[in-house]
């Protein structure tokens, strides 16, 4: 089930960042999971974080002067043809 994958990704993202992972449903039926990092990740944390994010359909990073936010999106399940 797709939502199980979303919650698993959110739990792993929270563990990797030490921050709360927020889940939001997207208009097209998919999900977006975001976490704001409490500081700059070191090299080891960066690799763990990338491993988690790579399981998503899309992922990215937004940086401001005060924080880093990482996000991952999962598409809705596709119907078989």
Secondary structure, 3 states (H helix, E strand, C coil): CHHHHHHHHHHHHHHHHCCCEEEEECCCCCEEEEEEECCCCCHHHHHHHHHHHCCCCEEEEEECCCCEEEEEEECCCCCCC
